[in-house]
Amino acid sequence: MLKMKKKAYFFTLDAFIATGVIAVGIVLILFTTTNKPYEMQTAFLSQDLIDTISSIKVYQISDNNYIYELIEEGSITNPENTILDQIGEFSYRGMNDTASNFTKTILPGIIPNEYNFQLLIKEGDIIKFNYIKLKSIGTLRNTSKAVASSKNIIFGLSDSTMWGPYIAEVRTWQ
């Protein structure tokens, strides 16, 4: 009988050790996997965003109250402009607040929440317009492992004066 009690003691001790090893293994697996940014998805998103805002015309989204007001008050003189061209024209005319509000009105529905976004309008080395949408404070571009950038050249007419060419750059990161 004494021998049986010793065997039961060892089996119980083995079960506790095995449970501990399995628990430690599960904890290590759960906490060592990281959420790695997907570089290809970030690159595709950047290119898709620049393609989208450089192909959709302002009149196609004029059901937005803010955009309708801008058309009515004359801030948007040509509803045939693409979204990107209109932001460039606002920058050319020195209406950066209007360009920023216009961008804030349009882009939230286009950009997934898990990505950060920056739109730059540059004339040579001079930044004429800069808009940044961060998913949370502290998600800076220089700390990200996957940053993608896509560029497009924009130009247009404002009051029969040609503006541009400007370089429009979209940057996305996780």
TIFI-831262 format. One record per atom (N, C-alpha, C, O): residue in three letters; x, y, z. Coordinates in steps of 0.2 Angstrom, whole numbers, padded with zeros to 4 digits, always signed. Atoms other than C-alpha are relative to their C-alpha. Layout:
ALAXYZ ...
//
This chain:
MET+0004-0006+0000 MET+0000+0000+0000 MET+0004+0006+0000 MET+0003+0011-0003 LEU-0004-0006+0000 LEU+0014+0012+0004 LEU+0003+0001-0007 LEU+0005+0007-0009 LYS-0003+0000+0006 LYS+0022+0008-0013 LYS-0005+0004-0005 LYS-0003+0008-0009 MET+0005-0003+0005 MET+0005+0013-0022 MET+0000+0008+0002 MET-0001+0012-0003 LYS+0000-0007-0002 LYS+0005+0030-0012 LYS+0006+0004-0004 LYS+0005+0010-0006 LYS-0005-0003+0003 LYS+0022+0034-0019 LYS-0001+0001-0007 LYS+0001+0006-0010 LYS+0001+0000+0007 LYS+0017+0030-0037 LYS-0005+0006-0001 LYS-0004+0010-0006 ALA+0005-0006+0001 ALA+0002+0042-0035 ALA+0003+0007+0001 ALA+0001+0011-0003 TYR-0003-0006-0001 TYR+0013+0055-0028 TYR+0004+0002-0006 TYR+0004+0008-0008 PHE-0004-0001+0006 PHE+0025+0054-0043 PHE-0004+0002-0006 PHE-0003+0007-0010 PHE+0004-0001+0006 PHE+0011+0054-0056 PHE-0003+0007+0001 PHE-0004+0011-0004 THR+0003-0007-0001 THR+0003+0070-0048 THR+0005+0005-0001 THR+0004+0010-0004 LEU-0006-0004+0001 LEU+0020+0078-0047 LEU+0001+0001-0008 LEU+0002+0007-0010 ASP-0001+0000+0007 ASP+0022+0074-0066 ASP-0005+0004-0003 ASP-0004+0008-0008 ALA+0006-0004+0003 ALA+0005+0081-0070 ALA+0001+0007+0001 ALA+0000+0011-0004 PHE-0001-0007-0001 PHE+0009+0097-0062 PHE+0006+0003-0004 PHE+0005+0009-0006 ILE-0006-0002+0004 ILE+0026+0099-0070 ILE-0002+0000-0008 ILE-0001+0005-0011 ALA+0002+0000+0007 ALA+0018+0095-0087 ALA-0005+0006-0001 ALA-0004+0009-0007 THR+0005-0006+0000 THR+0004+0108-0084 THR+0004+0006+0000 THR+0003+0011-0004 GLY-0004-0006+0000 GLY+0017+0121-0080 GLY+0004+0001-0006 GLY+0004+0006-0009 VAL-0004-0001+0006 VAL+0028+0117-0095 VAL-0005+0002-0006 VAL-0003+0007-0010 ILE+0005-0002+0006 ILE+0012+0118-0107 ILE-0002+0007+0001 ILE-0002+0011-0004 ALA+0002-0006-0002 ALA+0007+0134-0098 ALA+0005+0005-0002 ALA+0004+0010-0005 VAL-0006-0004+0002 VAL+0024+0142-0100 VAL+0001+0001-0008 VAL+0002+0006-0011 GLY+0000+0000+0007 GLY+0024+0137-0118 GLY-0005+0004-0004 GLY-0004+0008-0008 ILE+0006-0004+0003 ILE+0007+0144-0122 ILE+0002+0008+0001 ILE+0001+0012-0004 VAL-0001-0007-0001 VAL+0012+0161-0114 VAL+0006+0002-0004 VAL+0005+0008-0007 LEU-0006-0002+0005 LEU+0029+0161-0124 LEU-0003+0001-0007 LEU-0001+0006-0010 ILE+0002+0000+0007 ILE+0020+0158-0140 ILE-0005+0007-0001 ILE-0004+0010-0006 LEU+0005-0005+0001 LEU+0006+0171-0137 LEU+0004+0007+0001 LEU+0002+0012-0003 PHE-0003-0006-0001 PHE+0018+0185-0131 PHE+0006+0001-0004 PHE+0009+0007-0004 THR-0005-0002+0004 THR+0032+0183-0143 THR-0001+0001-0007 THR+0003+0004-0011 THR+0002-0002+0007 THR+0022+0184-0159 THR-0001+0008+0000 THR-0005+0010+0004 THR+0001-0007+0001 THR+0022+0202-0165 THR-0005+0001-0006 THR-0005-0003-0010 ASN+0004-0002+0005 ASN+0010+0211-0176 ASN+0005+0004-0005 ASN+0006+0010-0005 LYS-0005-0003+0005 LYS+0022+0214-0191 LYS-0004+0004-0005 LYS-0009+0001-0008 PRO+0004-0003+0005 PRO+0017+0227-0203 PRO+0001-0003-0007 PRO+0007-0006-0008 TYR-0001+0004+0006 TYR+0014+0220-0220 TYR+0002+0006-0006 TYR-0002+0010-0007 GLU-0003-0005+0005 GLU+0025+0230-0233 GLU-0004+0000-0006 GLU-0005+0006-0009 MET+0003+0000+0006 MET+0016+0224-0248 MET-0007+0004+0000 MET-0009+0008-0004 GLN+0006-0003-0001 GLN-0001+0230-0241 GLN+0001+0007+0000 GLN-0003+0011-0002 THR-0001-0008-0001 THR+0006+0247-0236 THR+0002+0003-0007 THR-0001+0008-0008 ALA-0002-0003+0007 ALA+0014+0249-0254 ALA-0007+0000-0004 ALA-0008+0005-0008 PHE+0006+0000+0004 PHE-0003+0244-0262 PHE-0004+0006+0002 PHE-0008+0009-0002 LEU+0005-0005-0002 LEU-0013+0256-0251 LEU+0003+0007-0002 LEU-0001+0011-0004 SER-0003-0006+0002 SER-0001+0270-0255 SER-0002+0002-0007 SER-0004+0007-0009 GLN+0002-0001+0007 GLN-0003+0268-0273 GLN-0007+0001-0002 GLN-0009+0005-0006 ASP+0007+0000+0000 ASP-0021+0265-0272 ASP-0003+0007+0002 ASP-0008+0009-0002 LEU+0002-0007-0003 LEU-0024+0281-0262 LEU+0002+0005-0005 LEU-0003+0010-0007 ILE-0002-0005+0005 ILE-0014+0292-0275 ILE-0004-0001-0006 ILE-0007+0004-0009 ASP+0004+0001+0006 ASP-0024+0284-0289 ASP-0007+0002+0001 ASP-0010+0005-0004 THR+0006-0002-0001 THR-0040+0286-0281 THR-0002+0008+0000 THR-0006+0010-0003 ILE+0001-0008-0001 ILE-0038+0305-0276 ILE+0002+0003-0007 ILE+0000+0009-0007 SER-0002-0003+0006 SER-0031+0308-0293 SER-0005-0002-0006 SER-0004+0001-0012 SER+0004+0001+0005 SER-0045+0301-0303 SER-0008+0002+0002 SER-0011+0003-0003 ILE+0007-0002-0002 ILE-0061+0305-0293 ILE-0001+0008-0001 ILE+0003+0011+0002 LYS+0001-0007+0001 LYS-0068+0322-0298 LYS-0004+0003+0005 LYS-0008-0001+0009 VAL+0004-0004-0005 VAL-0075+0335-0286 VAL-0007-0001-0001 VAL-0011-0002+0004 TYR+0007+0000+0001 TYR-0092+0335-0294 TYR-0003-0007+0002 TYR-0009-0008+0004 GLN+0002+0007-0002 GLN-0093+0316-0290 GLN-0002-0001+0007 GLN-0005-0006+0009 ILE+0001+0000-0007 ILE-0093+0319-0272 ILE-0004+0006+0003 ILE-0003+0008+0009 SER+0003-0006-0002 SER-0103+0335-0271 SER-0006-0001+0004 SER-0009+0004+0006 ASP+0006+0001-0004 ASP-0117+0327-0261 ASP+0003+0001+0008 ASP-0001+0001+0012 ASN-0003-0002-0006 ASN-0105+0331-0246 ASN-0002+0008+0001 ASN+0000+0012-0003 ASN+0002-0007-0001 ASN-0112+0347-0238 ASN+0006+0005+0000 ASN+0005+0010-0003 TYR-0005-0005+0000 TYR-0095+0355-0235 TYR+0003+0001-0007 TYR+0004+0007-0009 ILE-0002-0001+0007 ILE-0090+0352-0253 ILE-0005+0004-0004 ILE-0003+0009-0008 TYR+0006-0004+0003 TYR-0107+0359-0259 TYR+0001+0007+0002 TYR+0000+0012-0003 GLU-0001-0007-0002 GLU-0104+0375-0249 GLU+0006+0003-0003 GLU+0006+0009-0005 LEU-0006-0003+0003 LEU-0086+0377-0256 LEU-0002+0002-0008 LEU+0001+0007-0010 ILE+0002-0002+0007 ILE-0094+0376-0274 ILE-0004+0006+0000 ILE-0003+0010-0004 GLU+0005-0006+0000 GLU-0108+0388-0270 GLU+0003+0007+0002 GLU+0002+0012-0001 GLU-0004-0006-0001 GLU-0096+0401-0262 GLU+0005+0002-0005 GLU+0008+0007-0004 GLY-0005-0002+0005 GLY-0084+0400-0276 GLY+0007-0002+0001 GLY+0011+0000-0002 SER-0007+0003-0002 SER-0069+0392-0267 SER+0002-0005-0005 SER+0008-0006-0007 ILE-0002+0005+0005 ILE-0070+0378-0279 ILE-0003+0003-0007 ILE-0009+0003-0008 THR+0002-0004+0007 THR-0071+0386-0297 THR-0001-0005-0005 THR-0005-0004-0010 ASN+0001+0005+0005 ASN-0070+0370-0307 ASN-0001-0007+0003 ASN+0003-0010+0005 PRO+0001+0006-0003 PRO-0079+0355-0301 PRO+0002-0006-0004 PRO+0002-0012-0002 GLU-0003+0005+0004 GLU-0071+0345-0315 GLU+0007-0002+0003 GLU+0010-0007+0000 ASN-0006+0002-0003 ASN-0055+0345-0305 ASN+0000-0006+0004 ASN-0005-0008+0006 THR-0001+0006-0004 THR-0049+0329-0297 THR+0001+0002+0007 THR+0002+0008+0008 ILE-0001-0002-0007 ILE-0048+0329-0278 ILE+0007+0002+0001 ILE+0008+0007+0004 LEU-0007-0002-0001 LEU-0029+0330-0279 LEU+0001+0007-0004 LEU+0005+0011-0001 ASP-0001-0006+0003 ASP-0030+0344-0292 ASP-0003+0006+0004 ASP+0000+0011+0005 GLN+0003-0006-0004 GLN-0042+0354-0281 GLN+0004+0001+0007 GLN+0005+0007+0008 ILE-0005-0002-0005 ILE-0030+0352-0266 ILE+0006+0004-0002 ILE+0008+0008+0001 GLY-0005-0004+0003 GLY-0016+0358-0277 GLY-0002+0007-0001 GLY+0002+0012+0000 GLU+0002-0007+0001 GLU-0026+0373-0282 GLU-0001+0004+0006 GLU+0001+0010+0006 PHE+0001-0003-0007 PHE-0031+0377-0264 PHE+0007+0002+0002 PHE+0008+0008+0005 SER-0007-0001-0002 SER-0012+0376-0260 SER+0003+0006-0004 SER+0006+0011-0002 TYR-0002-0006+0004 TYR-0008+0388-0275 TYR-0003+0006+0002 TYR+0001+0011+0002 ARG+0004-0006-0001 ARG-0021+0400-0270 ARG+0001+0002+0008 ARG-0001+0007+0010 GLY-0002-0002-0007 GLY-0014+0400-0252 GLY-0006-0002+0005 GLY-0006+0001+0011 MET+0006+0002-0004 MET-0030+0392-0245 MET+0002-0007+0004 MET-0002-0011+0003 ASN-0002+0006-0003 ASN-0021+0379-0234 ASN-0005-0003+0005 ASN-0006-0009+0006 ASP+0005+0002-0004 ASP-0034+0379-0221 ASP-0006-0004-0003 ASP-0009-0009-0001 THR+0006+0003+0004 THR-0048+0375-0234 THR+0003-0006-0003 THR-0001-0011-0003 ALA-0003+0006+0003 ALA-0036+0362-0242 ALA+0000-0005+0006 ALA-0002-0011+0004 SER+0000+0005-0005 SER-0034+0354-0225 SER-0007-0003+0002 SER-0008-0009+0003 ASN+0007+0002-0001 ASN-0053+0354-0221 ASN-0003-0004-0006 ASN-0007-0009-0004 PHE+0003+0003+0006 PHE-0057+0348-0239 PHE+0003-0008+0001 PHE-0001-0012+0000 THR-0004+0007+0000 THR-0044+0333-0236 THR-0003-0004+0006 THR-0005-0010+0005 LYS+0003+0004-0006 LYS-0052+0329-0218 LYS-0007-0002-0002 LYS-0009-0007+0001 THR+0007+0002+0002 THR-0069+0329-0226 THR+0000-0006-0004 THR-0005-0011-0004 ILE+0001+0006+0005 ILE-0065+0316-0240 ILE+0004-0006+0002 ILE+0001-0011+0001 LEU-0004+0006+0000 LEU-0051+0305-0234 LEU-0002-0005+0006 LEU+0000-0011+0005 PRO+0001+0005-0005 PRO-0058+0297-0218 PRO-0004-0007-0002 PRO-0002-0012+0001 GLY+0003+0006+0002 GLY-0069+0285-0227 GLY+0004-0004-0005 GLY+0002-0010-0007 ILE-0004+0003+0005 ILE-0055+0280-0239 ILE+0006-0004+0003 ILE+0008-0009+0001 ILE-0006+0003-0003 ILE-0041+0276-0227 ILE-0002-0005+0006 ILE-0006-0003+0010 PRO+0002+0005-0005 PRO-0042+0260-0216 PRO+0003+0003+0007 PRO+0008+0006+0007 ASN-0002-0002-0007 ASN-0041+0264-0197 ASN+0007-0002+0002 ASN+0010+0001+0006 GLU-0007+0002-0003 GLU-0025+0254-0194 GLU+0006+0003-0004 GLU+0012+0001-0002 TYR-0005-0003+0003 TYR-0015+0264-0206 TYR+0001+0008+0001 TYR-0004+0011+0003 ASN-0001-0007-0001 ASN-0007+0281-0204 ASN+0001+0003-0008 ASN+0003-0001-0012 PHE+0000-0003+0007 PHE-0007+0293-0219 PHE+0003+0007+0000 PHE+0002+0011+0005 GLN-0002-0007+0001 GLN+0002+0309-0225 GLN-0001+0002-0007 GLN+0001-0002-0012 LEU+0001-0002+0006 LEU-0002+0319-0240 LEU+0005+0007-0001 LEU+0004+0011+0003 LEU-0005-0006+0001 LEU+0012+0332-0246 LEU-0001+0002-0007 LEU-0002-0001-0012 ILE+0000-0003+0006 ILE+0011+0344-0260 ILE+0006+0004+0000 ILE+0007+0009+0004 LYS-0006-0003+0000 LYS+0028+0350-0265 LYS+0001+0004-0006 LYS-0001+0001-0012 GLU-0002-0004+0006 GLU+0035+0363-0277 GLU+0008+0000+0001 GLU+0010+0004+0005 GLY-0007+0000-0001 GLY+0053+0358-0278 GLY+0001-0003+0007 GLY-0001-0008+0008 ASP-0002+0002-0006 ASP+0060+0356-0261 ASP-0005+0004+0005 ASP-0005+0002+0011 ILE+0005-0004-0004 ILE+0046+0368-0254 ILE-0006-0004+0001 ILE-0010-0006-0004 ILE+0006+0003-0001 ILE+0032+0360-0245 ILE-0006+0005+0000 ILE-0006+0009+0005 LYS+0005-0005+0001 LYS+0016+0369-0250 LYS-0006-0002+0005 LYS-0010+0002+0007 PHE+0005+0002-0004 PHE+0004+0358-0241 PHE+0002-0007+0004 PHE+0005-0011+0000 ASN-0001+0006-0003 ASN+0005+0344-0228 ASN-0005-0002+0005 ASN-0008+0002+0009 TYR+0006+0002-0004 TYR-0009+0334-0220 TYR+0002-0007+0002 TYR+0004-0011-0002 ILE-0002+0006-0003 ILE-0006+0320-0208 ILE-0006-0003+0004 ILE-0009+0001+0007 LYS+0006+0004-0004 LYS-0019+0307-0201 LYS+0004-0006+0003 LYS+0006-0010+0000 LEU-0003+0005-0004 LEU-0012+0297-0187 LEU-0005-0005+0003 LEU-0010-0002+0006 LYS+0005+0005-0004 LYS-0021+0281-0180 LYS+0000+0002+0007 LYS-0005+0001+0011 SER+0000-0002-0007 SER-0015+0286-0163 SER+0006+0004+0001 SER+0011+0004-0003 ILE-0005-0004-0001 ILE-0003+0298-0155 ILE+0006-0005+0001 ILE+0006-0010+0004 GLY-0006+0004-0001 GLY+0015+0291-0156 GLY+0001-0005-0005 GLY+0006-0009-0005 THR-0001+0005+0006 THR+0013+0281-0172 THR+0004+0004-0006 THR+0001+0005-0011 LEU-0004-0004+0005 LEU+0027+0292-0181 LEU+0003-0005-0005 LEU+0004-0010-0004 ARG-0002+0004+0006 ARG+0033+0287-0198 ARG+0007-0002+0001 ARG+0009-0008-0001 ASN-0006+0002+0000 ASN+0051+0286-0193 ASN+0001-0006+0005 ASN+0007-0008+0005 THR-0001+0006-0004 THR+0048+0272-0180 THR-0003-0006-0003 THR-0003-0011+0000 SER+0004+0005+0003 SER+0038+0262-0192 SER+0005-0005-0004 SER+0010-0002-0007 LYS-0005+0005+0004 LYS+0046+0246-0201 LYS-0002+0000-0007 LYS+0002-0002-0011 ALA+0002+0000+0007 ALA+0035+0248-0217 ALA-0003+0007-0001 ALA-0009+0008+0001 VAL+0002-0006+0003 VAL+0033+0265-0225 VAL+0000+0000-0007 VAL+0005-0003-0011 ALA+0000+0001+0008 ALA+0027+0266-0243 ALA-0002+0007-0002 ALA-0006+0011+0001 SER+0001-0007+0003 SER+0027+0282-0254 SER-0002-0001-0007 SER+0001-0005-0011 SER+0002+0000+0007 SER+0018+0285-0270 SER+0000+0008-0002 SER-0003+0012+0002 LYS+0000-0007+0003 LYS+0020+0301-0281 LYS-0004+0001-0006 LYS-0005-0004-0010 ASN+0004-0002+0006 ASN+0010+0310-0294 ASN+0002+0007-0002 ASN+0003+0011+0003 ILE-0001-0007+0002 ILE+0013+0326-0304 ILE-0007+0003-0001 ILE-0011+0001-0005 ILE+0006-0004+0001 ILE-0001+0339-0303 ILE+0001+0007-0002 ILE+0006+0010-0001 PHE+0000-0007+0003 PHE-0005+0355-0312 PHE-0007+0002-0002 PHE-0011-0002-0003 GLY+0006-0002+0002 GLY-0019+0366-0317 GLY-0001+0007-0002 GLY+0004+0011-0002 LEU+0001-0007+0002 LEU-0027+0382-0321 LEU-0004+0003+0006 LEU-0009+0000+0008 SER+0004-0004-0004 SER-0034+0395-0309 SER+0000+0007-0002 SER+0005+0011-0003 ASP+0001-0007+0002 ASP-0041+0411-0315 ASP+0004+0001-0007 ASP+0007+0006-0007 SER-0004+0000+0006 SER-0033+0408-0332 SER+0008+0000+0001 SER+0011+0002-0004 THR-0007+0001-0001 THR-0016+0406-0324 THR+0002-0007+0002 THR-0001-0010+0006 MET-0002+0007-0002 MET-0007+0390-0324 MET+0004+0000+0006 MET+0009+0004+0007 TRP-0004+0002-0006 TRP-0001+0383-0308 TRP+0004-0006+0000 TRP+0001-0011-0004 GLY-0003+0007+0000 GLY+0011+0369-0304 GLY+0006+0001-0005 GLY+0008+0006-0008 PRO+0002+0006-0003 PRO+0018+0358-0308 PRO+0003-0001+0007 PRO+0008+0001+0009 TYR-0001+0002-0007 TYR+0018+0351-0290 TYR+0001-0007+0000 TYR-0002-0011-0004 ILE+0000+0007-0001 ILE+0023+0334-0284 ILE-0004-0001+0006 ILE-0004+0001+0012 ALA+0005+0002-0005 ALA+0009+0326-0274 ALA+0003-0007+0002 ALA+0004-0011-0002 GLU-0003+0007-0003 GLU+0016+0312-0262 GLU-0005-0002+0005 GLU-0007+0001+0010 VAL+0004+0004-0005 VAL+0006+0300-0252 VAL+0004-0005+0003 VAL+0008-0009+0000 ARG-0004+0005-0004 ARG+0014+0291-0238 ARG-0004-0004+0005 ARG-0009-0001+0008 THR+0004+0004-0005 THR+0007+0277-0228 THR+0004-0005+0004 THR+0010-0007+0002 TRP-0004+0004-0004 TRP+0013+0267-0214 TRP-0004-0003+0006 TRP-0010+0000+0007 GLN+0004+0003-0006 GLN+0007+0256-0199 GLN+0004+0001+0006 GLN+0001-0001+0011 
//
